[in-house]
Amino acid sequence: MEHLDTGMTKIAICMKKKKLFVLFCLVCLVVLIVCIITGHQTTFYYLRSYIQDVGSFYVNSSTFSSNSSKNIPKIFVLWYAKQGYFSGNVDLTGCRFSNCILTEDKTVLNKSAAVLFAYRDMWNNVPFKKRGQIWIIVNIESPAYDMDLNHIWDNKFDWSMTYRQDGEIFLNYKTFRRTIPLKKNYSVIFKKKTKFVAWAVGNCYTRSKRELYVRELQNYIDVDIYGQCGKTLCPNRTLPGCHEVLSQKYKFYLGFENSLCKDYVTEKLFHTFLDNSNAVYCIGGS
């Protein structure tokens, strides 16, 4: 009887596995039919990726349960071409994967899962791209002031990492959150203001033609221009200090960008929050 019970249990387990296998095959068949009808080739890609991910999940399930395991393979992300203002330091605290390594060591190119290229630090020598490797082009500058890449870079990149919100990786200029509310008496501040509009600027000829707009604006209201493009130097050598001083007597401050590109917003937006400014910032164009 004991052998009979054991045999019945094995049969039940086999039947259960067969049912699950049949169900899985039916799901794949339905998805395949949808792919053929709609003609979406990308669906094939996602289906294949899904099956691979499911398989790897069961094979490497210990990866998710114990990030500290020494058996977890290292995942290299290589900064192949990096501009100076990118620190390269990334805080991975809180990331569920502890085996990611960001490096500038080009000797690990062939075993890197992803490779980063800063747009303004690329040249005509294109390294060898390993099959399955993800190449990412990185840029936070306006394309209005950049030259086109050499055609040898065509079809090399898989993802983009920019300020554009429709890119694969969003990279903005700054992220901040005010944790302590400001305590200011704006009625008193407003009474001290004696002038109307200020603009501190050093780039006098831009693709956005902001200088022409301000020139036209001066035909209707008073706009005082400070810096290299104006007749008066900033009252403070540092730009944050300049903004703070000007905001004490001006009601409005112009923070126009030098380019009119989709989603392009630079530090000009943050000055009103970070420079202890009491003026209303006028920003637009993105």
C-alpha positions, 0 to 999 in steps of 0.5 A, spaced: 500 500 500 505 504 501 508 503 494 501 504 491 500 511 495 507 513 492 506 511 485 499 515 485 503 521 488 508 521 482 502 520 477 499 526 480 505 531 480 506 529 473 499 530 471 500 537 474 506 539 470 503 537 464 497 541 465 501 547 467 506 545 460 499 545 456 497 552 459 504 555 458 504 553 450 497 555 449 498 562 452 505 562 447 500 560 441 495 566 442 501 571 443 504 568 437 497 568 433 496 576 435 504 577 433 502 574 426 495 578 425 498 585 427 505 584 424 508 587 430 515 584 430 517 588 437 512 583 440 516 577 438 522 580 442 518 582 448 516 575 448 523 572 447 525 576 453 519 574 457 521 567 457 528 568 458 527 572 464 522 567 467 528 562 466 533 566 469 529 567 475 528 560 477 535 559 475 538 565 479 532 566 484 538 566 489 540 573 486 534 576 489 534 573 496 541 574 497 544 580 494 551 579 498 552 572 495 559 572 493 557 567 487 553 573 484 557 575 477 559 582 477 555 587 472 560 592 469 557 599 466 563 602 463 564 610 462 568 609 455 567 617 453 566 621 459 566 629 460 569 632 466 563 635 469 560 628 469 563 626 476 562 618 475 560 617 482 553 614 483 550 612 489 547 605 488 544 605 495 537 602 495 538 598 489 536 591 489 542 589 485 548 590 489 553 587 483 553 593 479 559 596 478 560 603 474 567 604 472 572 608 467 577 602 466 576 600 458 580 594 459 573 591 461 569 593 455 568 586 452 565 584 458 561 590 460 553 589 459 552 597 458 557 602 455 556 610 456 558 615 451 558 622 452 556 626 446 561 631 446 567 627 448 566 622 442 571 621 436 572 618 430 575 611 433 569 607 434 571 601 439 568 594 437 561 593 440 560 586 443 554 582 441 548 583 446 552 589 449 547 596 450 551 602 448 548 609 451 549 616 448 549 621 454 548 628 453 545 634 457 547 639 453 542 643 447 543 640 440 543 647 438 550 648 439 553 641 438 555 638 431 553 632 428 556 625 429 560 622 424 556 617 420 561 611 423 557 612 429 550 610 425 546 605 428 551 604 434 546 606 440 541 602 443 539 607 448 539 615 450 540 618 457 538 625 456 534 631 459 529 628 454 523 625 458 521 620 452 528 617 452 530 611 455 534 614 461 532 621 464 538 625 466 536 632 468 540 637 471 538 637 478 533 634 483 531 637 489 526 637 494 524 643 500 524 640 506 523 646 511 518 651 508 520 658 507 518 663 512 518 670 509 514 676 509 513 677 502 509 684 503 515 687 506 519 684 501 515 687 495 515 694 498 522 694 498 522 693 491 523 699 486 525 696 480 521 692 475 525 687 470 533 684 471 537 680 466 544 677 468 547 674 462 553 672 459 552 669 452 549 675 448 548 671 441 544 665 442 540 660 437 534 662 441 534 669 439 532 671 447 536 677 446 532 680 440 526 678 445 529 682 450 530 688 446 523 688 443 521 688 451 525 694 452 520 698 448 515 697 453 517 696 460 524 697 463 529 691 463 536 692 466 541 688 463 547 686 467 553 682 466 557 681 459 551 683 455 549 689 459 552 696 461 553 694 468 556 688 472 553 684 476 553 687 484 556 680 486 561 676 483 558 669 483 551 668 479 547 666 485 550 672 489 548 676 483 541 673 483 540 674 490 542 682 490 538 683 484 532 680 487 532 685 493 530 691 488 527 687 482 520 685 481 522 680 476 528 676 473 529 673 466 531 666 466 531 665 458 534 659 455 539 659 450 536 654 446 529 652 444 529 645 445 524 640 447 524 639 455 531 643 455 531 646 462 537 648 465 540 651 472 536 657 470 530 654 473 533 652 480 536 659 481 529 662 484 529 656 489 536 655 491 539 662 490 535 665 496 531 669 490 525 674 492 524 675 485 519 672 480 523 668 475 520 669 468 522 662 464 520 659 458 521 656 451 522 648 453 
